Amino acid sequence: MAAAPQLGAHQLTPGEPVSLYLTVEQGDKLVRGLGPQNFRLREDGEAVPFRLEQPETPVSIALLVEDSRAAGYYYWDDLRAALDGFLSNAPAGNWYALGSFANELEINQDFTQEIPKLRNAFAALGYGAWNESNTYDAVYEMLDKLGRLPGRKALIFIGSGIDTFSGRTLDDVQKKAEQVNVTVYAVALGSLFRGRLDPYLGTEARMDLLQARAFLQMLADKTGGEAWFPNLEGAYPDVMKGIFQSLESQYRLVYFPNLPRDGEFHKIEVEAFVIADDERKDFKVRVREGWRQ
């Protein structure tokens, strides 16, 4: 069996080919079975040659969960439902790690292929001991650690998206997401606020939820992942199932970037389509928005 990846153990070297991971959708269905002739890739508007390859397996998947007392009673049932859904749907064979955060990031379980170890790590979390939710710091640090690993990586974030006292800013996290090759799937806690309590929320609470939503959506958009904001606790298991289905349906475009290492953001565009009876049919593509080198 291959050795488990260690968080922060590797660094990609300049000049090597880049793997671009994406999913293709038609309505609410994932599209599989496309070939290289069904894609077009552009960097900053310029066409770039690529080859279509099978995504690497196993996948290194890190789960980052908010374990803050600030989240409190209102989020606990959501978190438990999400973790149960994760354990029920996680395919065997991948590498999984668990991190949690309140005032700081803690790695509760480094990468393992043994699902029972994850279950034990979840059980040991208990109820948060700290009142802070330093979301930006935790996401930044986890992205940095994952970005140093080889192969295909994904971060599943489960939290409110609200930040209380981080040293890192939202802009810091956005730039890190643009730099590392990690797909982020963001799952928002707080179904009670978005559901039954929504009519009773004050202006400040609504602003907090809107800012949190924008942050989680940014993580997904920047990295080619997806963000979910369930209104019901019972939706979380299906969300987890959907995340793993998306990972299983990813395409991998391999190419050599033409981008300068100037610290600026450079846009990526991928088209996916089929041509039948001389008519082109386009699909929706979930792919990272670009790179910051």
C-alpha atoms as an extended CHARMM CRD file, in Angstrom:
* protein
*
       293  EXT
         1         1  MET       CA              0.0000000000        0.0000000000        0.0000000000  PROA      1               0.0000000000
         2         2  ALA       CA              1.2750000000        3.4800000000       -0.8460000000  PROA      2               0.0000000000
         3         3  ALA       CA              2.4580000000        5.6270000000        2.0400000000  PROA      3               0.0000000000
         4         4  ALA       CA             -0.0720000000        8.1070000000        3.3900000000  PROA      4               0.0000000000
         5         5  PRO       CA              0.4430000000       11.7160000000        2.2530000000  PROA      5               0.0000000000
         6         6  GLN       CA              1.6180000000       13.9850000000        5.0500000000  PROA      6               0.0000000000
         7         7  LEU       CA              0.0710000000       17.4380000000        5.2810000000  PROA      7               0.0000000000
         8         8  GLY       CA              2.6550000000       19.9600000000        4.1600000000  PROA      8               0.0000000000
         9         9  ALA       CA              5.1680000000       17.3190000000        3.1100000000  PROA      9               0.0000000000
        10        10  HSD       CA              5.6870000000       18.1840000000       -0.5760000000  PROA      10              0.0000000000
        11        11  GLN       CA              5.9750000000       21.1990000000       -2.8440000000  PROA      11              0.0000000000
        12        12  LEU       CA              5.3300000000       21.2860000000       -6.5660000000  PROA      12              0.0000000000
        13        13  THR       CA              8.3020000000       22.3550000000       -8.6890000000  PROA      13              0.0000000000
        14        14  PRO       CA              8.1480000000       25.1830000000      -11.2530000000  PROA      14              0.0000000000
        15        15  GLY       CA              7.9100000000       24.2780000000      -14.9330000000  PROA      15              0.0000000000
        16        16  GLU       CA              5.9620000000       21.0770000000      -14.5390000000  PROA      16              0.0000000000
        17        17  PRO       CA              2.6090000000       20.4320000000      -16.2500000000  PROA      17              0.0000000000
        18        18  VAL       CA             -0.5280000000       21.4970000000      -14.4240000000  PROA      18              0.0000000000
        19        19  SER       CA             -3.6260000000       19.3590000000      -13.9080000000  PROA      19              0.0000000000
        20        20  LEU       CA             -6.8920000000       21.2430000000      -14.2200000000  PROA      20              0.0000000000
        21        21  TYR       CA             -9.8340000000       19.4520000000      -12.5590000000  PROA      21              0.0000000000
        22        22  LEU       CA            -13.4110000000       20.1310000000      -13.5760000000  PROA      22              0.0000000000
        23        23  THR       CA            -16.9160000000       18.7230000000      -13.6330000000  PROA      23              0.0000000000
        24        24  VAL       CA            -19.4240000000       19.0550000000      -16.4760000000  PROA      24              0.0000000000
        25        25  GLU       CA            -23.1500000000       19.4510000000      -15.8570000000  PROA      25              0.0000000000
        26        26  GLN       CA            -26.3750000000       19.4270000000      -17.8280000000  PROA      26              0.0000000000
        27        27  GLY       CA            -29.0990000000       20.7630000000      -15.5860000000  PROA      27              0.0000000000
        28        28  ASP       CA            -28.7770000000       18.8950000000      -12.3030000000  PROA      28              0.0000000000
        29        29  LYS       CA            -26.9700000000       15.9150000000      -13.8450000000  PROA      29              0.0000000000
        30        30  LEU       CA            -23.2340000000       15.2630000000      -14.1290000000  PROA      30              0.0000000000
        31        31  VAL       CA            -21.9860000000       14.6020000000      -17.6540000000  PROA      31              0.0000000000
        32        32  ARG       CA            -19.4570000000       11.8140000000      -18.1070000000  PROA      32              0.0000000000
        33        33  GLY       CA            -17.7680000000       10.1800000000      -21.0620000000  PROA      33              0.0000000000
        34        34  LEU       CA            -16.5720000000       13.2820000000      -22.9280000000  PROA      34              0.0000000000
        35        35  GLY       CA            -13.3430000000       13.1500000000      -24.9380000000  PROA      35              0.0000000000
        36        36  PRO       CA            -10.6290000000       15.7440000000      -25.6400000000  PROA      36              0.0000000000
        37        37  GLN       CA            -12.5140000000       16.9100000000      -28.7360000000  PROA      37              0.0000000000
        38        38  ASN       CA            -15.3180000000       18.0810000000      -26.4230000000  PROA      38              0.0000000000
        39        39  PHE       CA            -13.2090000000       20.6610000000      -24.5750000000  PROA      39              0.0000000000
        40        40  ARG       CA            -11.5330000000       24.0020000000      -25.2740000000  PROA      40              0.0000000000
        41        41  LEU       CA             -9.0870000000       25.6090000000      -22.8170000000  PROA      41              0.0000000000
        42        42  ARG       CA             -8.0280000000       29.2670000000      -22.6740000000  PROA      42              0.0000000000
        43        43  GLU       CA             -5.7010000000       31.2450000000      -20.4190000000  PROA      43              0.0000000000
        44        44  ASP       CA             -6.3190000000       34.9830000000      -20.4240000000  PROA      44              0.0000000000
        45        45  GLY       CA             -8.2990000000       34.4670000000      -23.6270000000  PROA      45              0.0000000000
        46        46  GLU       CA             -5.5710000000       32.5640000000      -25.4900000000  PROA      46              0.0000000000
        47        47  ALA       CA             -6.1540000000       28.9520000000      -26.6030000000  PROA      47              0.0000000000
        48        48  VAL       CA             -3.8640000000       26.4660000000      -24.8470000000  PROA      48              0.0000000000
        49        49  PRO       CA             -3.1170000000       22.8810000000      -25.9840000000  PROA      49              0.0000000000
        50        50  PHE       CA             -3.8880000000       20.1550000000      -23.4500000000  PROA      50              0.0000000000
        51        51  ARG       CA             -4.3240000000       16.4250000000      -23.0840000000  PROA      51              0.0000000000
        52        52  LEU       CA             -7.1900000000       14.6720000000      -21.3420000000  PROA      52              0.0000000000
        53        53  GLU       CA             -6.0480000000       12.1550000000      -18.7280000000  PROA      53              0.0000000000
        54        54  GLN       CA             -7.6910000000       10.0800000000      -16.0310000000  PROA      54              0.0000000000
        55        55  PRO       CA             -7.8240000000       11.9030000000      -12.6590000000  PROA      55              0.0000000000
        56        56  GLU       CA             -5.3720000000       10.5040000000      -10.1440000000  PROA      56              0.0000000000
        57        57  THR       CA             -6.5430000000        7.9810000000       -7.5780000000  PROA      57              0.0000000000
        58        58  PRO       CA             -6.6680000000        7.7600000000       -4.6720000000  PROA      58              0.0000000000
        59        59  VAL       CA             -7.7380000000       11.3180000000       -3.8860000000  PROA      59              0.0000000000
        60        60  SER       CA             -6.3710000000       13.1590000000       -0.8360000000  PROA      60              0.0000000000
        61        61  ILE       CA             -9.4680000000       14.6040000000        0.8630000000  PROA      61              0.0000000000
        62        62  ALA       CA             -9.2450000000       16.7900000000        3.9630000000  PROA      62              0.0000000000
        63        63  LEU       CA            -12.3330000000       17.5590000000        6.0050000000  PROA      63              0.0000000000
        64        64  LEU       CA            -12.2260000000       20.8310000000        7.9600000000  PROA      64              0.0000000000
        65        65  VAL       CA            -15.0010000000       21.3610000000       10.5090000000  PROA      65              0.0000000000
        66        66  GLU       CA            -15.8810000000       24.2450000000       12.7910000000  PROA      66              0.0000000000
        67        67  ASP       CA            -15.7560000000       23.1230000000       16.4190000000  PROA      67              0.0000000000
        68        68  SER       CA            -16.3880000000       26.4190000000       18.1420000000  PROA      68              0.0000000000
        69        69  ARG       CA            -18.5460000000       27.1920000000       21.1420000000  PROA      69              0.0000000000
        70        70  ALA       CA            -19.5870000000       30.3150000000       19.2290000000  PROA      70              0.0000000000
        71        71  ALA       CA            -21.4020000000       28.0430000000       16.7670000000  PROA      71              0.0000000000
        72        72  GLY       CA            -23.1850000000       26.5740000000       19.7420000000  PROA      72              0.0000000000
        73        73  TYR       CA            -26.5070000000       24.8000000000       19.8870000000  PROA      73              0.0000000000
        74        74  TYR       CA            -27.7710000000       26.2030000000       16.6000000000  PROA      74              0.0000000000
        75        75  TYR       CA            -25.1110000000       24.4370000000       14.5090000000  PROA      75              0.0000000000
        76        76  TRP       CA            -24.4660000000       21.2430000000       16.4410000000  PROA      76              0.0000000000
        77        77  ASP       CA            -27.2100000000       19.1190000000       14.8530000000  PROA      77              0.0000000000
        78        78  ASP       CA            -26.1650000000       20.2910000000       11.3870000000  PROA      78              0.0000000000
        79        79  LEU       CA            -22.5460000000       19.3410000000       12.0610000000  PROA      79              0.0000000000
        80        80  ARG       CA            -23.4970000000       15.9200000000       13.3640000000  PROA      80              0.0000000000
        81        81  ALA       CA            -25.7210000000       15.2600000000       10.3340000000  PROA      81              0.0000000000
        82        82  ALA       CA            -22.9530000000       16.3780000000        7.9680000000  PROA      82              0.0000000000
        83        83  LEU       CA            -20.3330000000       14.1680000000        9.6410000000  PROA      83              0.0000000000
        84        84  ASP       CA            -22.6940000000       11.1760000000        9.5700000000  PROA      84              0.0000000000
        85        85  GLY       CA            -23.2970000000       11.8350000000        5.8780000000  PROA      85              0.0000000000
        86        86  PHE       CA            -19.5710000000       12.0300000000        5.2370000000  PROA      86              0.0000000000
        87        87  LEU       CA            -18.8860000000        8.7100000000        6.9520000000  PROA      87              0.0000000000
        88        88  SER       CA            -21.7820000000        7.0000000000        5.1920000000  PROA      88              0.0000000000
        89        89  ASN       CA            -20.7560000000        8.1260000000        1.7100000000  PROA      89              0.0000000000
        90        90  ALA       CA            -16.9420000000        8.2760000000        1.7920000000  PROA      90              0.0000000000
        91        91  PRO       CA            -15.6710000000        5.7340000000       -0.7730000000  PROA      91              0.0000000000
        92        92  ALA       CA            -13.0480000000        3.2630000000        0.3830000000  PROA      92              0.0000000000
        93        93  GLY       CA             -9.5480000000        3.6850000000       -0.9950000000  PROA      93              0.0000000000
        94        94  ASN       CA             -9.1280000000        7.4550000000       -0.7740000000  PROA      94              0.0000000000
        95        95  TRP       CA             -6.9070000000        9.1850000000        1.7530000000  PROA      95              0.0000000000
        96        96  TYR       CA             -8.8570000000       11.1420000000        4.3800000000  PROA      96              0.0000000000
        97        97  ALA       CA             -7.7590000000       13.6250000000        7.0260000000  PROA      97              0.0000000000
        98        98  LEU       CA             -9.7400000000       15.5660000000        9.6400000000  PROA      98              0.0000000000
        99        99  GLY       CA             -9.0070000000       19.0670000000       10.8570000000  PROA      99              0.0000000000
       100       100  SER       CA            -11.0810000000       21.1690000000       13.2250000000  PROA      100             0.0000000000
       101       101  PHE       CA            -10.8990000000       24.7650000000       14.3600000000  PROA      101             0.0000000000
       102       102  ALA       CA            -12.1800000000       27.3000000000       16.8020000000  PROA      102             0.0000000000
       103       103  ASN       CA             -9.4210000000       29.7240000000       17.8150000000  PROA      103             0.0000000000
       104       104  GLU       CA             -6.8220000000       27.7020000000       15.8520000000  PROA      104             0.0000000000
       105       105  LEU       CA             -6.4840000000       24.7680000000       13.4680000000  PROA      105             0.0000000000
       106       106  GLU       CA             -6.0030000000       21.3000000000       14.9180000000  PROA      106             0.0000000000
       107       107  ILE       CA             -5.2500000000       18.1820000000       12.8580000000  PROA      107             0.0000000000
       108       108  ASN       CA             -7.3540000000       15.5410000000       14.5980000000  PROA      108             0.0000000000
       109       109  GLN       CA             -6.4930000000       12.7380000000       12.1700000000  PROA      109             0.0000000000
       110       110  ASP       CA             -3.7410000000       12.8320000000        9.5520000000  PROA      110             0.0000000000
       111       111  PHE       CA             -4.3190000000       11.0190000000        6.2860000000  PROA      111             0.0000000000
       112       112  THR       CA             -5.6160000000        7.4870000000        6.5990000000  PROA      112             0.0000000000
       113       113  GLN       CA             -7.5500000000        5.0210000000        4.4740000000  PROA      113             0.0000000000
       114       114  GLU       CA             -9.1670000000        3.5110000000        7.5600000000  PROA      114             0.0000000000
       115       115  ILE       CA            -12.6580000000        4.9940000000        7.9430000000  PROA      115             0.0000000000
       116       116  PRO       CA            -12.9780000000        3.8020000000       11.5840000000  PROA      116             0.0000000000
       117       117  LYS       CA            -10.0880000000        6.1190000000       12.5120000000  PROA      117             0.0000000000
       118       118  LEU       CA            -12.0500000000        9.0430000000       11.1320000000  PROA      118             0.0000000000
       119       119  ARG       CA            -15.1230000000        7.9510000000       13.0470000000  PROA      119             0.0000000000
       120       120  ASN       CA            -13.0940000000        7.8540000000       16.2710000000  PROA      120             0.0000000000
       121       121  ALA       CA            -11.6140000000       11.2840000000       15.5580000000  PROA      121             0.0000000000
       122       122  PHE       CA            -15.1000000000       12.7110000000       14.9950000000  PROA      122             0.0000000000
       123       123  ALA       CA            -16.3320000000       11.1710000000       18.2420000000  PROA      123             0.0000000000
       124       124  ALA       CA            -13.4370000000       12.7430000000       20.1530000000  PROA      124             0.0000000000
       125       125  LEU       CA            -14.2850000000       16.2610000000       18.9790000000  PROA      125             0.0000000000
       126       126  GLY       CA            -17.0130000000       16.7820000000       21.5550000000  PROA      126             0.0000000000
       127       127  TYR       CA            -18.4750000000       20.2350000000       22.1020000000  PROA      127             0.0000000000
       128       128  GLY       CA            -16.2320000000       23.1990000000       21.3000000000  PROA      128             0.0000000000
       129       129  ALA       CA            -14.2290000000       24.6970000000       24.1610000000  PROA      129             0.0000000000
       130       130  TRP       CA            -13.4350000000       28.0830000000       22.5750000000  PROA      130             0.0000000000
       131       131  ASN       CA            -15.7320000000       30.9600000000       21.6570000000  PROA      131             0.0000000000
       132       132  GLU       CA            -13.7770000000       32.1130000000       18.5900000000  PROA      132             0.0000000000
       133       133  SER       CA            -14.4320000000       30.9980000000       15.0080000000  PROA      133             0.0000000000
       134       134  ASN       CA            -11.1840000000       31.9130000000       13.2860000000  PROA      134             0.0000000000
       135       135  THR       CA            -12.3920000000       30.6080000000        9.9430000000  PROA      135             0.0000000000
       136       136  TYR       CA            -10.0200000000       32.5500000000        7.6860000000  PROA      136             0.0000000000
       137       137  ASP       CA             -6.9220000000       31.3910000000        9.5710000000  PROA      137             0.0000000000
       138       138  ALA       CA             -8.0130000000       27.7440000000        9.5120000000  PROA      138             0.0000000000
       139       139  VAL       CA             -8.9720000000       27.6850000000        5.8220000000  PROA      139             0.0000000000
       140       140  TYR       CA             -5.7720000000       29.4900000000        4.8060000000  PROA      140             0.0000000000
       141       141  GLU       CA             -3.5780000000       27.0900000000        6.7620000000  PROA      141             0.0000000000
       142       142  MET       CA             -5.3660000000       23.9880000000        5.4640000000  PROA      142             0.0000000000
       143       143  LEU       CA             -5.1810000000       25.2060000000        1.8660000000  PROA      143             0.0000000000
       144       144  ASP       CA             -1.4800000000       25.8610000000        2.3240000000  PROA      144             0.0000000000
       145       145  LYS       CA             -0.8850000000       22.3630000000        3.7080000000  PROA      145             0.0000000000
       146       146  LEU       CA             -2.9300000000       20.6320000000        1.0110000000  PROA      146             0.0000000000
       147       147  GLY       CA             -1.3490000000       22.7050000000       -1.7490000000  PROA      147             0.0000000000
       148       148  ARG       CA              2.0170000000       21.1130000000       -0.9640000000  PROA      148             0.0000000000
       149       149  LEU       CA              0.7770000000       17.5790000000       -1.6410000000  PROA      149             0.0000000000
       150       150  PRO       CA              1.1680000000       15.8270000000       -4.9980000000  PROA      150             0.0000000000
       151       151  GLY       CA             -1.8040000000       14.4400000000       -6.9290000000  PROA      151             0.0000000000
       152       152  ARG       CA             -5.4820000000       15.3260000000       -6.7000000000  PROA      152             0.0000000000
       153       153  LYS       CA             -6.5900000000       17.1430000000       -3.5620000000  PROA      153             0.0000000000
       154       154  ALA       CA             -9.9350000000       18.3080000000       -2.2030000000  PROA      154             0.0000000000
       155       155  LEU       CA            -10.9730000000       20.2600000000        0.8760000000  PROA      155             0.0000000000
       156       156  ILE       CA            -14.4490000000       19.7590000000        2.3210000000  PROA      156             0.0000000000
       157       157  PHE       CA            -15.2460000000       22.6670000000        4.6250000000  PROA      157             0.0000000000
       158       158  ILE       CA            -18.1310000000       22.3480000000        7.0790000000  PROA      158             0.0000000000
       159       159  GLY       CA            -18.7650000000       25.4960000000        9.0890000000  PROA      159             0.0000000000
       160       160  SER       CA            -20.7390000000       28.6880000000        9.4570000000  PROA      160             0.0000000000
       161       161  GLY       CA            -18.3580000000       30.7120000000        7.2740000000  PROA      161             0.0000000000
       162       162  ILE       CA            -18.4240000000       33.4470000000        9.9280000000  PROA      162             0.0000000000
       163       163  ASP       CA            -15.0470000000       34.7420000000       11.1340000000  PROA      163             0.0000000000
       164       164  THR       CA            -14.5380000000       36.3840000000       14.5130000000  PROA      164             0.0000000000
       165       165  PHE       CA            -10.8510000000       37.0510000000       15.1730000000  PROA      165             0.0000000000
       166       166  SER       CA             -8.5140000000       35.7310000000       12.4550000000  PROA      166             0.0000000000
       167       167  GLY       CA             -5.0930000000       37.1840000000       11.7670000000  PROA      167             0.0000000000
       168       168  ARG       CA             -5.6120000000       36.4040000000        8.0820000000  PROA      168             0.0000000000
       169       169  THR       CA             -8.0510000000       38.4400000000        6.0190000000  PROA      169             0.0000000000
       170       170  LEU       CA            -10.6110000000       37.3360000000        3.4580000000  PROA      170             0.0000000000
       171       171  ASP       CA             -8.2850000000       38.6940000000        0.7580000000  PROA      171             0.0000000000
       172       172  ASP       CA             -5.4500000000       36.5040000000        2.0960000000  PROA      172             0.0000000000
       173       173  VAL       CA             -7.6340000000       33.4060000000        1.8430000000  PROA      173             0.0000000000
       174       174  GLN       CA             -8.8260000000       34.3010000000       -1.6570000000  PROA      174             0.0000000000
       175       175  LYS       CA             -5.2530000000       34.7010000000       -2.9130000000  PROA      175             0.0000000000
       176       176  LYS       CA             -4.2430000000       31.3820000000       -1.3500000000  PROA      176             0.0000000000
       177       177  ALA       CA             -7.1960000000       29.6530000000       -3.0540000000  PROA      177             0.0000000000
       178       178  GLU       CA             -6.0400000000       31.1500000000       -6.3600000000  PROA      178             0.0000000000
       179       179  GLN       CA             -2.4960000000       29.8580000000       -5.8450000000  PROA      179             0.0000000000
       180       180  VAL       CA             -3.0170000000       26.2330000000       -4.8070000000  PROA      180             0.0000000000
       181       181  ASN       CA             -4.4480000000       23.3690000000       -6.8540000000  PROA      181             0.0000000000
       182       182  VAL       CA             -7.1050000000       22.2780000000       -4.3590000000  PROA      182             0.0000000000
       183       183  THR       CA            -10.8230000000       21.8620000000       -5.1020000000  PROA      183             0.0000000000
       184       184  VAL       CA            -12.9600000000       23.2440000000       -2.2590000000  PROA      184             0.0000000000
       185       185  TYR       CA            -16.4430000000       21.9970000000       -1.4130000000  PROA      185             0.0000000000
       186       186  ALA       CA            -18.0670000000       24.2900000000        1.1610000000  PROA      186             0.0000000000
       187       187  VAL       CA            -21.0190000000       23.1810000000        3.2850000000  PROA      187             0.0000000000
       188       188  ALA       CA            -22.6290000000       25.8910000000        5.4150000000  PROA      188             0.0000000000
       189       189  LEU       CA            -23.8960000000       25.1460000000        8.8950000000  PROA      189             0.0000000000
       190       190  GLY       CA            -26.8990000000       27.1240000000       10.1170000000  PROA      190             0.0000000000
       191       191  SER       CA            -29.9140000000       25.5000000000        8.4730000000  PROA      191             0.0000000000
       192       192  LEU       CA            -32.0850000000       26.7230000000       11.3460000000  PROA      192             0.0000000000
       193       193  PHE       CA            -31.2590000000       30.3650000000       10.5410000000  PROA      193             0.0000000000
       194       194  ARG       CA            -31.8550000000       29.9200000000        6.8160000000  PROA      194             0.0000000000
       195       195  GLY       CA            -35.0530000000       27.9510000000        7.4730000000  PROA      195             0.0000000000
       196       196  ARG       CA            -37.4030000000       28.3780000000       10.4080000000  PROA      196             0.0000000000
       197       197  LEU       CA            -35.7170000000       31.4000000000       12.0350000000  PROA      197             0.0000000000
       198       198  ASP       CA            -35.1740000000       33.4260000000        8.8690000000  PROA      198             0.0000000000
       199       199  PRO       CA            -38.2630000000       35.6870000000        9.3070000000  PROA      199             0.0000000000
       200       200  TYR       CA            -37.0950000000       36.6500000000       12.8200000000  PROA      200             0.0000000000
       201       201  LEU       CA            -33.4620000000       37.5770000000       12.0980000000  PROA      201             0.0000000000
       202       202  GLY       CA            -32.2830000000       41.1250000000       12.6760000000  PROA      202             0.0000000000
       203       203  THR       CA            -30.1910000000       43.2020000000       10.2870000000  PROA      203             0.0000000000
       204       204  GLU       CA            -26.8490000000       42.2990000000       11.8760000000  PROA      204             0.0000000000
       205       205  ALA       CA            -27.5730000000       38.5680000000       11.8100000000  PROA      205             0.0000000000
       206       206  ARG       CA            -28.6330000000       38.7610000000        8.1770000000  PROA      206             0.0000000000
       207       207  MET       CA            -25.4520000000       40.6110000000        7.2690000000  PROA      207             0.0000000000
       208       208  ASP       CA            -23.3470000000       37.9590000000        9.0220000000  PROA      208             0.0000000000
       209       209  LEU       CA            -25.0700000000       35.1990000000        7.0550000000  PROA      209             0.0000000000
       210       210  LEU       CA            -24.7120000000       37.0740000000        3.7660000000  PROA      210             0.0000000000
       211       211  GLN       CA            -20.9970000000       37.6800000000        4.3520000000  PROA      211             0.0000000000
       212       212  ALA       CA            -20.4790000000       34.0540000000        5.3060000000  PROA      212             0.0000000000
       213       213  ARG       CA            -22.3430000000       32.8820000000        2.2180000000  PROA      213             0.0000000000
       214       214  ALA       CA            -20.2380000000       35.1080000000       -0.0290000000  PROA      214             0.0000000000
       215       215  PHE       CA            -17.0410000000       33.7420000000        1.5180000000  PROA      215             0.0000000000
       216       216  LEU       CA            -18.0020000000       30.0940000000        1.0460000000  PROA      216             0.0000000000
       217       217  GLN       CA            -19.2300000000       30.7290000000       -2.4950000000  PROA      217             0.0000000000
       218       218  MET       CA            -15.9220000000       32.4410000000       -3.2940000000  PROA      218             0.0000000000
       219       219  LEU       CA            -13.9700000000       29.3850000000       -2.1410000000  PROA      219             0.0000000000
       220       220  ALA       CA            -16.0040000000       27.1400000000       -4.4190000000  PROA      220             0.0000000000
       221       221  ASP       CA            -15.9070000000       29.4560000000       -7.4340000000  PROA      221             0.0000000000
       222       222  LYS       CA            -12.1740000000       30.1150000000       -7.2150000000  PROA      222             0.0000000000
       223       223  THR       CA            -11.2890000000       26.4240000000       -7.0600000000  PROA      223             0.0000000000
       224       224  GLY       CA            -13.8840000000       24.7060000000       -9.2580000000  PROA      224             0.0000000000
       225       225  GLY       CA            -15.8220000000       23.2080000000       -6.3680000000  PROA      225             0.0000000000
       226       226  GLU       CA            -19.3280000000       23.8870000000       -5.1070000000  PROA      226             0.0000000000
       227       227  ALA       CA            -21.0250000000       25.5120000000       -2.1120000000  PROA      227             0.0000000000
       228       228  TRP       CA            -24.1790000000       24.3020000000       -0.3540000000  PROA      228             0.0000000000
       229       229  PHE       CA            -26.4670000000       26.2100000000        2.0260000000  PROA      229             0.0000000000
       230       230  PRO       CA            -29.0690000000       23.7030000000        3.2940000000  PROA      230             0.0000000000
       231       231  ASN       CA            -32.2940000000       24.9680000000        4.8630000000  PROA      231             0.0000000000
       232       232  LEU       CA            -33.0050000000       21.6240000000        6.5410000000  PROA      232             0.0000000000
       233       233  GLU       CA            -30.8250000000       19.4670000000        8.7670000000  PROA      233             0.0000000000
       234       234  GLY       CA            -31.8940000000       16.3770000000        6.8300000000  PROA      234             0.0000000000
       235       235  ALA       CA            -30.2800000000       17.6820000000        3.6320000000  PROA      235             0.0000000000
       236       236  TYR       CA            -26.6930000000       17.2740000000        4.8160000000  PROA      236             0.0000000000
       237       237  PRO       CA            -26.2840000000       13.5570000000        4.0230000000  PROA      237             0.0000000000
       238       238  ASP       CA            -27.4090000000       14.1800000000        0.4400000000  PROA      238             0.0000000000
       239       239  VAL       CA            -24.9440000000       17.0670000000        0.1760000000  PROA      239             0.0000000000
       240       240  MET       CA            -22.1140000000       14.7490000000        1.1870000000  PROA      240             0.0000000000
       241       241  LYS       CA            -23.2490000000       12.1690000000       -1.3150000000  PROA      241             0.0000000000
       242       242  GLY       CA            -23.2520000000       14.8450000000       -3.9960000000  PROA      242             0.0000000000
       243       243  ILE       CA            -19.6900000000       15.9040000000       -3.1530000000  PROA      243             0.0000000000
       244       244  PHE       CA            -18.3490000000       12.4030000000       -3.6250000000  PROA      244             0.0000000000
       245       245  GLN       CA            -20.3020000000       11.9960000000       -6.8610000000  PROA      245             0.0000000000
       246       246  SER       CA            -18.7050000000       15.2040000000       -8.1430000000  PROA      246             0.0000000000
       247       247  LEU       CA            -15.2270000000       13.9600000000       -7.2730000000  PROA      247             0.0000000000
       248       248  GLU       CA            -15.8990000000       10.6570000000       -9.0150000000  PROA      248             0.0000000000
       249       249  SER       CA            -17.0450000000       12.5560000000      -12.1360000000  PROA      249             0.0000000000
       250       250  GLN       CA            -14.1060000000       14.9520000000      -12.4420000000  PROA      250             0.0000000000
       251       251  TYR       CA            -12.1960000000       15.4050000000      -15.6870000000  PROA      251             0.0000000000
       252       252  ARG       CA             -8.4870000000       16.2170000000      -15.7550000000  PROA      252             0.0000000000
       253       253  LEU       CA             -6.9600000000       18.4810000000      -18.3890000000  PROA      253             0.0000000000
       254       254  VAL       CA             -3.1450000000       18.4390000000      -18.3110000000  PROA      254             0.0000000000
       255       255  TYR       CA             -1.2360000000       21.3370000000      -19.8750000000  PROA      255             0.0000000000
       256       256  PHE       CA              1.7900000000       23.6020000000      -19.5530000000  PROA      256             0.0000000000
       257       257  PRO       CA              0.7710000000       27.0870000000      -18.3520000000  PROA      257             0.0000000000
       258       258  ASN       CA              1.9170000000       30.0960000000      -20.3500000000  PROA      258             0.0000000000
       259       259  LEU       CA              1.3790000000       32.4730000000      -17.4480000000  PROA      259             0.0000000000
       260       260  PRO       CA              4.0650000000       34.8100000000      -16.0990000000  PROA      260             0.0000000000
       261       261  ARG       CA              4.9590000000       34.5240000000      -12.4230000000  PROA      261             0.0000000000
       262       262  ASP       CA              3.9370000000       38.1160000000      -11.7490000000  PROA      262             0.0000000000
       263       263  GLY       CA              1.7190000000       37.6520000000       -8.6970000000  PROA      263             0.0000000000
       264       264  GLU       CA             -1.3400000000       38.7050000000      -10.6810000000  PROA      264             0.0000000000
       265       265  PHE       CA             -4.5380000000       36.7170000000      -11.2110000000  PROA      265             0.0000000000
       266       266  HSD       CA             -4.8820000000       35.1030000000      -14.6420000000  PROA      266             0.0000000000
       267       267  LYS       CA             -8.2230000000       33.8360000000      -15.8760000000  PROA      267             0.0000000000
       268       268  ILE       CA             -8.9520000000       30.2590000000      -16.9650000000  PROA      268             0.0000000000
       269       269  GLU       CA            -11.8540000000       29.3710000000      -19.2770000000  PROA      269             0.0000000000
       270       270  VAL       CA            -12.9590000000       25.8740000000      -20.2380000000  PROA      270             0.0000000000
       271       271  GLU       CA            -15.7320000000       25.0920000000      -22.6970000000  PROA      271             0.0000000000
       272       272  ALA       CA            -17.4070000000       21.6710000000      -22.7980000000  PROA      272             0.0000000000
       273       273  PHE       CA            -19.7210000000       20.7460000000      -25.6560000000  PROA      273             0.0000000000
       274       274  VAL       CA            -20.8880000000       18.1070000000      -28.0940000000  PROA      274             0.0000000000
       275       275  ILE       CA            -21.6900000000       18.5330000000      -31.7660000000  PROA      275             0.0000000000
       276       276  ALA       CA            -24.5590000000       16.5180000000      -33.2330000000  PROA      276             0.0000000000
       277       277  ASP       CA            -26.2650000000       17.0620000000      -36.5920000000  PROA      277             0.0000000000
       278       278  ASP       CA            -24.0200000000       20.0950000000      -37.1660000000  PROA      278             0.0000000000
       279       279  GLU       CA            -25.3430000000       21.7450000000      -34.0110000000  PROA      279             0.0000000000
       280       280  ARG       CA            -23.2580000000       22.5290000000      -30.9440000000  PROA      280             0.0000000000
       281       281  LYS       CA            -24.6590000000       21.8170000000      -27.4820000000  PROA      281             0.0000000000
       282       282  ASP       CA            -22.8290000000       23.5030000000      -24.5940000000  PROA      282             0.0000000000
       283       283  PHE       CA            -22.6050000000       22.2510000000      -21.0230000000  PROA      283             0.0000000000
       284       284  LYS       CA            -21.9840000000       24.0210000000      -17.7280000000  PROA      284             0.0000000000
       285       285  VAL       CA            -18.4080000000       23.5980000000      -16.5050000000  PROA      285             0.0000000000
       286       286  ARG       CA            -17.3160000000       23.8440000000      -12.8820000000  PROA      286             0.0000000000
       287       287  VAL       CA            -13.6380000000       24.7510000000      -13.0120000000  PROA      287             0.0000000000
       288       288  ARG       CA            -11.3730000000       27.0820000000      -11.0850000000  PROA      288             0.0000000000
       289       289  GLU       CA            -11.5710000000       30.7140000000      -12.2060000000  PROA      289             0.0000000000
       290       290  GLY       CA             -7.8440000000       30.9940000000      -12.7760000000  PROA      290             0.0000000000
       291       291  TRP       CA             -4.3760000000       31.0190000000      -11.2200000000  PROA      291             0.0000000000
       292       292  ARG       CA             -2.2860000000       33.4500000000       -9.2320000000  PROA      292             0.0000000000
       293       293  GLN       CA              1.4080000000       32.5760000000       -9.7040000000  PROA      293             0.0000000000
